Amino acid sequence: AMAENPFLKVFIQSGFYDGATTYFSAKYTMWQIDPSGKMKDRFYFKGYRSGHMMYLRNEDLIKANDDLRSFIKESSANGKSAKY
C-alpha cells in the first residue's frame, strides 16, 4: 500500500516489555518492509516503558495518546485530497 500511495504514512506503537508483539519484532518488520530506506520518512515508531497493554501504565497512556494525536495532525492533508 505504501508503494502504491506515496502519501500513506504508518505509525507503530510498542511497549518495550511486550511479550506478545515484541518491540524488536516491530522494528525488524519495519526494516524488512523498506530495506532500501526510501520510505523511512513515512514510518513513525514510538516505544513505551510498558508491556502489551500500554493503557495500564498511566504515563504511557498519556504519552501514547499524545503521540497518536500528533501523528494524525502531521499526516493530515488539511482537508485536501491527495493527488498522485
Backbone bond lengths (Angstrom), bond angles and torsions (degrees), N, CA, C in turn:
res aa  C-N    CA-C-N  psi(-1)  N-CA   C-N-CA  omega(-1)  CA-C   N-CA-C  phi
1 A - - - 1.437 - - 1.535 110.40 -
2 M 1.330 117.15 -39.12 1.466 119.68 179.99 1.529 111.30 -68.83
3 A 1.316 117.04 -31.97 1.460 120.36 178.36 1.525 110.73 -69.57
4 E 1.323 117.06 -34.23 1.458 122.14 -179.55 1.528 112.76 -80.56
5 N 1.320 116.43 -33.96 1.462 121.29 -176.44 1.530 109.82 -116.84
6 P 1.318 118.22 103.07 1.464 120.49 -176.98 1.531 114.38 -69.62
7 F 1.328 117.53 -5.17 1.461 121.62 179.52 1.528 112.74 -99.83
8 L 1.331 116.82 -7.74 1.462 120.91 -178.00 1.522 110.61 -75.01
9 K 1.332 115.87 131.45 1.458 122.68 177.33 1.521 108.42 -122.36
10 V 1.328 116.33 151.69 1.465 122.00 -177.08 1.519 109.12 -125.28
11 F 1.332 115.36 132.58 1.461 122.03 178.93 1.521 108.15 -117.74
12 I 1.336 116.68 124.97 1.461 122.40 -179.16 1.518 108.03 -118.22
13 Q 1.329 115.76 129.63 1.455 121.93 176.15 1.523 107.56 -117.51
14 S 1.340 116.30 137.63 1.455 119.44 -176.71 1.518 110.46 -147.95
15 G 1.319 115.17 142.35 1.454 120.77 173.64 1.524 109.40 -86.31
16 F 1.321 117.71 138.14 1.459 121.16 -179.25 1.530 111.95 -62.16
17 Y 1.325 117.09 -29.68 1.462 121.31 -174.79 1.527 112.13 -109.01
18 D 1.304 116.76 28.32 1.457 122.61 -179.72 1.525 109.47 -78.84
19 G 1.316 116.38 119.56 1.466 120.77 179.76 1.514 113.05 -88.99
20 A 1.317 118.29 -15.40 1.470 121.78 -177.23 1.527 111.41 -90.94
21 T 1.320 116.90 -50.58 1.464 121.81 177.86 1.521 106.23 -125.15
22 T 1.294 115.73 89.67 1.456 121.16 -167.17 1.528 113.52 -69.21
23 Y 1.314 114.51 152.20 1.456 124.66 -179.83 1.531 110.75 -54.57
24 F 1.338 116.99 -50.62 1.458 120.04 -175.93 1.525 112.38 -72.21
25 S 1.322 118.23 -26.61 1.469 120.02 174.56 1.523 110.08 -66.61
26 A 1.301 116.51 -39.88 1.471 120.40 177.81 1.522 110.37 -64.22
27 K 1.324 116.89 -45.02 1.469 120.88 178.06 1.533 110.56 -62.06
28 Y 1.322 116.91 -45.25 1.457 121.74 -179.35 1.534 111.02 -61.18
29 T 1.316 116.80 -41.84 1.463 120.84 178.26 1.521 110.57 -61.79
30 M 1.327 117.34 -42.22 1.461 120.53 176.58 1.523 111.02 -58.59
31 W 1.321 116.38 -45.05 1.464 120.51 -178.56 1.526 111.58 -65.75
32 Q 1.339 116.67 -35.30 1.465 120.42 -178.78 1.527 112.03 -74.69
33 I 1.309 117.18 -31.48 1.464 120.93 178.32 1.525 110.09 -66.58
34 D 1.321 116.02 -36.72 1.467 120.22 -174.47 1.531 111.20 -133.47
35 P 1.335 117.85 67.61 1.466 118.65 -178.64 1.530 113.58 -66.62
36 S 1.320 117.71 -23.47 1.467 120.48 -179.69 1.530 111.98 -76.60
37 G 1.314 117.14 -22.84 1.459 121.22 -178.37 1.515 113.84 84.25
38 K 1.322 118.10 6.57 1.465 121.15 -178.14 1.523 113.02 -66.89
39 M 1.336 116.42 -26.97 1.465 119.69 -177.37 1.523 112.35 -108.00
40 K 1.332 117.98 10.83 1.460 120.18 -173.28 1.522 113.81 -60.45
41 D 1.327 117.47 -27.98 1.463 119.53 179.01 1.524 112.11 -77.38
42 R 1.341 117.21 -3.38 1.469 121.36 178.62 1.521 112.30 -107.36
43 F 1.332 117.17 -1.12 1.465 122.38 174.68 1.516 108.74 -101.87
44 Y 1.316 115.84 134.26 1.464 121.72 177.06 1.522 107.63 -125.63
45 F 1.309 116.96 131.33 1.465 121.76 -177.24 1.517 109.11 -132.39
46 K 1.318 115.69 132.59 1.467 121.35 175.67 1.523 108.52 -131.80
47 G 1.316 115.80 133.39 1.456 121.93 176.26 1.517 110.44 -110.61
48 Y 1.322 115.93 149.71 1.462 121.43 -176.30 1.527 110.04 -131.41
49 R 1.314 116.65 153.74 1.465 122.61 -177.12 1.518 111.68 -79.97
50 S 1.312 117.41 46.73 1.456 120.92 -177.77 1.518 109.20 -136.24
51 G 1.316 114.45 -172.40 1.451 120.96 175.85 1.516 110.35 -100.87
52 H 1.323 115.48 -145.24 1.462 121.49 -175.76 1.533 112.44 -65.58
53 M 1.312 116.61 -37.79 1.465 120.69 -177.35 1.530 109.13 -100.91
54 M 1.321 115.34 83.62 1.467 120.72 -174.66 1.523 112.96 -60.59
55 Y 1.325 116.66 -25.84 1.464 120.67 -176.84 1.521 112.88 -71.42
56 L 1.337 118.62 -10.03 1.462 120.33 178.85 1.523 112.10 -77.96
57 R 1.300 117.48 -24.93 1.474 121.97 176.76 1.522 106.70 -99.53
58 N 1.306 116.86 111.39 1.461 122.23 -170.40 1.535 112.87 -55.47
59 E 1.324 117.47 -40.85 1.467 119.86 179.93 1.528 110.97 -61.34
60 D 1.340 116.28 -40.11 1.463 120.35 -179.92 1.528 111.52 -73.21
61 L 1.300 117.21 -34.15 1.463 121.02 176.21 1.529 110.16 -59.81
62 I 1.305 116.74 -47.64 1.462 121.72 179.97 1.521 110.53 -63.95
63 K 1.340 116.77 -47.60 1.470 121.50 -178.12 1.530 110.91 -65.06
64 A 1.330 118.16 -42.93 1.471 121.69 -179.74 1.527 110.84 -63.38
65 N 1.325 117.10 -41.65 1.467 120.44 178.10 1.524 111.27 -65.17
66 D 1.320 116.86 -42.75 1.471 120.88 178.16 1.533 110.78 -63.42
67 D 1.337 116.48 -42.18 1.468 120.44 179.12 1.524 111.14 -64.04
68 L 1.317 117.28 -40.55 1.466 121.14 179.50 1.526 110.63 -66.67
69 R 1.309 117.20 -42.08 1.463 120.18 177.30 1.532 111.41 -61.62
70 S 1.320 116.49 -41.93 1.470 120.85 178.70 1.524 110.93 -63.66
71 F 1.330 116.29 -42.56 1.462 120.11 179.04 1.522 111.34 -61.06
72 I 1.313 116.70 -43.64 1.473 120.52 -180.00 1.523 110.29 -63.11
73 K 1.318 117.31 -44.72 1.473 120.39 178.97 1.521 111.75 -62.84
74 E 1.326 117.25 -43.84 1.459 121.38 -178.69 1.528 112.24 -69.87
75 S 1.332 116.85 -27.49 1.464 120.99 -176.48 1.515 113.41 -89.13
76 S 1.316 117.35 -14.06 1.457 119.13 -176.34 1.522 110.76 -73.77
77 A 1.311 114.83 152.40 1.468 121.03 179.45 1.525 110.60 -98.99
78 N 1.316 116.92 22.18 1.471 122.47 179.86 1.526 112.35 54.85
79 G 1.326 116.34 42.58 1.461 121.06 176.80 1.506 115.35 81.61
80 K 1.314 117.89 0.66 1.457 121.03 179.99 1.528 109.97 -97.70
81 S 1.313 116.53 143.93 1.455 119.87 177.32 1.516 109.39 -78.23
82 A 1.329 115.48 148.66 1.460 120.41 179.49 1.526 109.21 -81.72
83 K 1.311 115.99 134.55 1.458 120.86 177.91 1.523 107.67 -121.16
84 Y 1.320 114.86 128.55 1.461 119.45 176.87 1.494 110.58 -149.20
